[in-house]
Amino acid sequence: MKIIGIAAGLHAGSFINRLLEAAGGELPEGVGFEAWPGLRQMPPYEAGPVPAPVRELLRRIAASDAVLITAPEHSLLPIELTYTLDWMSARGALAGKHVAVMSASARACGAMWAQAELCKRLQGAGAVVMGAELVISPACPHFDEDGHLIDPTLRAEVRAVIAQLCPGEVLEPALSL
């Protein structure tokens, strides 16, 4: 099984980028993980020829079994993520694909609106959506020097989302391409 990770953060080292990388390290043995670094290069959707960054993302998504997205901790999706979702939806890249969403916020409802919007767009694109809002403070130390999760509660929550994404009985792609 292979999972593609998309962090909805544009700042290197941001909490949700670090969370995505750490989540990739929590996957079961035999599950491959690749974080897609191209969010910043995504152009707005328009009919016609597909730009190179979009073709590359669509190729990666088609070659994966699932997608893991970390959403921002504020109420709006970054425009680059909106463009990405528009391209994937228009090209049917998410139809039947398992997609897990995690968002993190220091406040109980801080990421709720962004995650709700993200889930609505993913479902509209035909994705099988699952995930959780993680109420955690980015100010607390959750990662070790190598980027691994050290907070046992956060690690358990991340593993619960991952278990939804790739439980033992879901090792084949949801939809043959």
N, C-alpha and C positions, 0 to 999 in steps of 0.2 A: 504494500500500500504506500502511496506517496501523497503528501499533503503540501500544498502551496500556502505560504503565510503572507498576508498583506497587513502591514501596519498603517493605520490611517494617520500617522504622524509624519510631518515633514522635517522635523528636527532630529538630526542624528543624536542618539543618546537619550531621547525623550522617554518618559516612563512607559508609554504604550509600545514603543519600539523595543525597549528592553524586555517588556513583558512578553511580546511575541517571540523573541529569541529564546527566552527562558522556557516558554511553553513548548517550543520545538524540542527542547532537551528533556521534556517530560513524556514524550511519546513512547508507546510500547516498543519493545525490541522488534526489529524488522520493518518498522514504519519509517520511510524516508521523509525528510522535511527540507524545504527550501524556502527561504524568505525572499520574496520578490522585491527588488529595490527600485522599481521604475515608477512609483506613484508620481513623483515630481514631473516626469516627462509626458504625462498623459494629456493629449489635446482634447478639446471639446468634441463631442460626437457630431459628425455630419455624414450624410450619405455620400457615397463615392468610394474612392480608393482608401484602403485601410492603412494608416501610417505605421511605420516600422515598429515603434514602441508598443502599439496595440497588437500587431501581429505576434510579437514576441510574447506578450501576456497571454493572448488567446492560445498560442501553442503550448505554453506551460500549463494553463488551466486544462486544456484537452488531454494532456499527458498525466494529469493528476487524478486522484480518486476523490479528493476532498480539498476544501479551502478553510483556512483559519484566519479570521480577521479580528484585529484589535481596533476598537473604535475609540475616538477621542473622548476626553472626560468633560467636554463642554457640550452645549446643546446643538451645535451646527456641525454637519459633516464638512470636511475640507472639500473645496470645489474640485480638487484633483481626484478625490475618491468618488465624487458624483460623476465626473467624466468617465472614470474607470467602470463604474457600475452601469452607466449608459451604454458604453461599448460592449460590455459583457452581455447585457440584456439584449441589445439589438442583434448580436451575433449568436444568441442562444447558448452561450458558453456555460451558463449555470443551470440549464434545464436538467433536473434530476440530480444535480450535484449536491452532495452533503456539504453544508457550510456551517461552521461554528463561529459564533461571534462572542468576543469578550470585550467588556469595557470596564474601565476603572475610574473611580472617583473617590475623593476624600469625603464627599457628602452622599448620603443614601440615595438621593435622586439626581445627583450631578450628571451622570452619564445616561440616565433613563431616556431622555428625549432623543439623543443622538442614536442610541441603540435601537429605539423603537423605529426611527426613520430608516436606519440601515436595514433592519429586519423586514420592514414593509417593502423596501426596494428589492431586496434579495428574493422575497417571496413572489413579488411581481415578475421577477426574471425566471421563476420556476425552480429556484433552489429549495432544498430541504433544509430549513434553518433550525438551528439549536444554539444554546449558549446560556450565558449568565452575566449579570452585572455584578462586578466585584467591588464591594465597598471597602476600599483600602486607601490609605494615605500615601501618596507618592513621596512624602517627606520621610517616612520611616524606612529603615534599612530592610529591604526585602531580597536583595541580591548579594551574592558574595563577589569577590574580586573577579571571578571568571564569568559572571553574569548568571549563575545558577540561582534558583529560588532557595532561600534559606528559611523564610517564614513558613512554618508548618501549616498554618491555616490557609494561607494563600496557595501553597503548593497543593493542598487537598482540593481547594476550589478549582484550580486550574486542571488538575487531574480529572475532576468530575466532568468538566466541559469536554476534555479530550475523550473520556469514556463514552460520551454521547456521540462524538464524532467518529470514533473508530473502535466500537466494541468488538469483541471476538467474532461475533457472527456477521459483521459487516466488513469483510476483508476484500470483497470484489467491488468494482465500481457500481454505483447505483444505476447507471445507464450506459449501455454499450454504445460507443461512438463509431 
